[in-house]
Amino acid sequence: MLLGAGGTLAQPTQAQLDRFAATLKVGYKVLDNRPAATACAPNPSCMLAELTLSAPEAPAAGWSLYFSSVDKIQNAGGDLFALIHINGDLYRLTPTAAFAGFAPGQPIRIALRLDGHQLSELYPMPNYYVAADGLAARTIASTRPVIDPETGLESLAFVAPFTDEARLAGGAAADVTVWATAPRLYQVNAAAGASVRPIPRGAILPTPLSTRLDPNGASLDLSRGVAVSLAGVQRTELAAALSRLAKAGVGQAKGGAPLKITVTPAKTPSPGAYHLTTTAQAIQVTASDAEGAANGLASLTALLDARRSVPALTIDDAPRFAFRGLHVDVARNFHSKAEVLAILDQMAAYKLNRLHLHLADDEGWRVEITGLPELTQVGSRRCHDLAERTCLIPQLGSGPDPSAPVNGFYSRADYIQIVRAAQARHIQVIPSFDMPGHSRAAIKAMEARAARLRATGRPEAEAGRYLLSEAANKSVYSSIQHYSDNTINVCLDSSYAFLGKVVDEMARLHAAAGQPLTRYHIGADETPGAWTASPACAAYEKKTGIAPAELGGHFIERVSAMLAARGVVPAGWSDGMSHAKAERMPGQVHSNNWGALGGEGPASAHLQANQGWEVVISTPEVLYFDSPYAADPKERGYDWPSRATGTRKVFDFMPENLPAHAELWTDLHGKDQASKDEHPLKPGVRFAGLQGQLWSETIRSDAQVDYMLYPRLLALAERAWHVADWEEPYAPGAGYSRATGAFDAAQRARRDADWNAFANLLGGRELARLDAAGVAYRVPTVGAVVEGDKLRANVEFPGLPIEYRVEGGAWRPYVPDAPVSGPVEVRARSADGKRAGRSFVVQ
């Protein structure tokens, strides 16, 4: 304990605070995810955890510890510390007068009772920090993430390992989910028929409509390159596709094999469709648009073998959906321009054509807007400034350092470069700025702008021109992420002035990039009642007759009209968009359906499609790629949509028959479920497309983006492009359960055979291509059992190297039925052998 003159408690110096941050040991342990109801009283439910603190010495007073907890903490800290919720997920722990310092070897234990559950060691947030008035806040060293040099994977050393499956595997008493251990995974892989099989000649991803191989088995050698001739298409429109072919070893050369590309507009065009013919002498690609020609070149690149030859064949191909999308959230945690450009390359390779870029949310604003500098000066950074004059408060384990990589934004030049790269790959960029909820970064930035202008004596009309909040608003609410101030006041003219300014500036950026802004995503989801005590809304109701409960729908209608007047299609998430009246909306509306399969998902998707909206299926249980790959406490991701979203689950999805999955999949607790189709699709009505989502609350680095996206992205591309012959056709009004039996044995056999071909294509070829592109995809965990002192192991993607070690010894290549004695550990390696996957101890 540090005392000042006369025995008074001394404020720490910067050096003392630095030393404290370096030596304080923090521990976090999840004790029980499903305690008895008596342990949660007076709350109906809870989870139990424990925070431990120890240090050789600590300042006696004047300091506080700050940390993120996504789950709301119910209790208040105890006798030695006062616990206060700041906003969002940020909490402050401050010593009370009873705190007498740390005793050697005796950590202080703080019992925590929280809402929800934490089913993974990676669910708690890192980067706790200490702060004191007048001093620079410092991250506590023991809470920083740790990167394994062999796997590249992050762990949180301060979080206790999960060992008690009975207490920790499920989030409710009824939850029968078990962990994906090595023996259980072995059985799953064995049941799926995991074994190395030859890759058929002409196999590519995504699967074409029709492939006809030359009956004589002829091939075309492309080792000397290709001589390209074009008709009806500009070379610039195919430059990116030709560049990818060159990177695969087939560049353009005068003496190369003839490659003729012809684009002829059709009377009934099929966007993205193409015809590819390769013979022993030449290649021909024909299409009705440049996107189709690029897709043909992507298929040609995919056909290349190690000798740079392709089989003689004919492919006739067209996409299942016109909209084949990927959503990437760079708002919660920022991700680099280089990562986005790399994602665009892989999207083009697998024929995805829409990038939904989520650029603003509560935790960050990520693109420069001319004339509104505070959006990036304040809204793109999180640091320890509780007044939020220079940055937003820390969230999601960001810590106090504004230079951390989770902070950042795209300059105007950066964004133009991203859109140009997308345009070159025939990918439309859909910018997303969530509102009126999920808007805290913009709200705080515009409050900072108003304060700056007022301080310089500017007129209030100018200072408040783009304000999104009302100082006199006394509404009390809490958003789903526990913010009390994250919702735009939709009764202010300045809110619509702000939106118009942002849309117009984004349109200018898109125009500069050569891709007009034609679609703009407003989010519109998860809006709490934030206007019940707003004077502006009271006046607005008196003027218009619109009550606070109706304002969410009114906002969407008004904003959609603004966008339509600018020639831009309004887009939003299905729950928010459902508050708008269809008859008051523009003729063209885009809705991402994220309703749960086991809940309102099928009905809301059908209702919105039936009213003429473009419905893009974005189902959380299978298309939220921030969910964990497996029910494994060492896997990253939010588990509210799904306990396990592996590549196989994405592959098995039937996007045009949402109710049918109740026959095949269990609910979040591992229990059987049933579905109804009370709002059938009208004859001839189809969904517009399919979109995978990567939200970034738990994803703090570009490497983690790769891990969570790949290889699931390849299965997304397969389902968005190709209709499998095993899919259960949609039957209007049909309901499903385990007892239905609609998905028969023959379909199951065809699906399993299709999966085995897909898995072998990944293990035998596609993952190696991702390695060559520098993609840090997830190397699957290995299934294994020891029977009769012999090790038996398998892996989801046959052909990947498997290795094992005994009693912590040297790793060695796995051979079937390897003799072992003692504790055994197994893991896979990447296709190129350069990266290790996470290991399992075989129980």
Disulfide bonds with the S-S distance in Angstrom:
Cys40-Cys46 2.10
Cys383-Cys391 1.91
Cys491-Cys537 2.15
